[in-house]
Amino acid sequence: MPSYIQYVGNGDVESYSNTSQYEANWDDLRFPASAVNPPGQAADPDFDTTNGTWLFAASGTEVIFLIAQMPHAWKEGSTIKPHVHWYKTTSASGNVYWQLDYKKFPIGEVGDAAFTTIASATAVTGDDDTAQQHILTAFPDVTMSGMTLSDMLIMKLSRIGGDAADTYGADAALMEFDIHYQIDTLGSEQLYIK
C-alpha cells in the first residue's frame, strides 16, 4: 500500500495512505435527463427542449435505458438506493408509477440473463399537486452482495402509465435518475481492485 508522510505543525511526522478507510458516507451516481441520449426504445418519452427533461406520458409505458459502473470509492457489496427526481407538468392530483428493471454484470463474469423489476408510486418528498414542484420517488433498495468496483448495471427506467397505481393524468417530467451508494475510501489503490 503506497503511503506518504506529512509534517505537522509541531515538527512531528504523520503517515497516511492515499485510500485510507473512513466511516461510510453516501454519494450520488447521477444520470441527468439531459445526458440520456438516445432514450433507446420505440416507446420512449418525449424530450422537453425548453427544460431538458424527459416527458413520460400517462397513456402507456415509456422507457429509457441507463448503464452504471460502480465507482472505486463505493463500499463494495453494500446496498444501493435508486430514485427519481421529477415534477408534474400540471397542477392535478394523482401518483406516477415508476418502474426500474436492472441486470447485474460483475466484471469478468457473465451478467444476469433476465431483468429484476422493482417499482414505486410513493413520493418521498413533494407531490402536493403543484406543477413543477420537485418530487423525489424512491425505489426499494437493491442488494449488491458480492459485487465489486467497476461492476456494471444495465437498467430500464419506465413510467407505467395506465397501471392502476398510476393515477396522474398528464406528463411526468424526469429531471434525473440517481443511485445513492455508500463510500468507504477515497478510491482504489489498484486499477481494478481496492
Rosetta blueprint (number, residue, H / E / L):
1 M L
2 P L
3 S E
4 Y E
5 I E
6 Q E
7 Y E
8 V L
9 G L
10 N L
11 G L
12 D L
13 V E
14 E E
15 S E
16 Y E
17 S E
18 N L
19 T L
20 S L
21 Q L
22 Y L
23 E L
24 A L
25 N E
26 W E
27 D E
28 D E
29 L E
30 R E
31 F E
32 P E
33 A H
34 S H
35 A H
36 V L
37 N L
38 P L
39 P L
40 G L
41 Q L
42 A L
43 A L
44 D L
45 P L
46 D E
47 F E
48 D E
49 T L
50 T L
51 N L
52 G L
53 T E
54 W E
55 L E
56 F E
57 A L
58 A L
59 S L
60 G L
61 T E
62 E E
63 V E
64 I E
65 F E
66 L E
67 I E
68 A E
69 Q E
70 M L
71 P L
72 H L
73 A L
74 W E
75 K L
76 E L
77 G L
78 S L
79 T L
80 I E
81 K E
82 P E
83 H E
84 V E
85 H E
86 W E
87 Y E
88 K E
89 T L
90 T L
91 S L
92 A L
93 S L
94 G L
95 N L
96 V L
97 Y L
98 W E
99 Q E
100 L E
101 D E
102 Y E
103 K E
104 K E
105 F E
106 P L
107 I L
108 G L
109 E L
110 V L
111 G L
112 D L
113 A L
114 A L
115 F L
116 T E
117 T E
118 I E
119 A E
120 S E
121 A L
122 T L
123 A E
124 V E
125 T E
126 G L
127 D L
128 D L
129 D L
130 T L
131 A L
132 Q L
133 Q L
134 H L
135 I E
136 L E
137 T E
138 A E
139 F L
140 P L
141 D L
142 V E
143 T L
144 M L
145 S L
146 G L
147 M L
148 T L
149 L L
150 S L
151 D L
152 M E
153 L E
154 I E
155 M E
156 K E
157 L E
158 S E
159 R E
160 I E
161 G L
162 G L
163 D L
164 A L
165 A L
166 D L
167 T L
168 Y L
169 G L
170 A L
171 D L
172 A E
173 A E
174 L E
175 M E
176 E E
177 F E
178 D E
179 I E
180 H E
181 Y E
182 Q E
183 I E
184 D L
185 T L
186 L L
187 G L
188 S L
189 E L
190 Q L
191 L L
192 Y L
193 I L
194 K L
